[in-house]
Amino acid sequence: MSKASSSRCQALAELGKEIIPWKMVETEPKLFLIQGDVYEVEKLVALKIVKGQKLYRVRWRGYGRESDTMEPEENLLSCKEMILDLEKKN
């Protein structure tokens, strides 16, 4: 560990912060930040076309069907694989 890195670690420790080791894993993110809360797409349930615009019914992980929302395709750019799977079924 470099001296600068050691100093940062010590400074964080002094602030009472816990340093947690992590590693970067490449995945297709399906997380959304909405009004300060993070939500994860569990699955796309349905596709509906309204006035030429595709709307997808989104099931959010940890929430039931009563919390599903209809989202336009541009809100789901990180869910391309899910979109393709749903469109194949329809």
Order of alpha helices (4+ residues) and beta strands (2+ residues): alpha-beta-beta-beta-beta-alpha
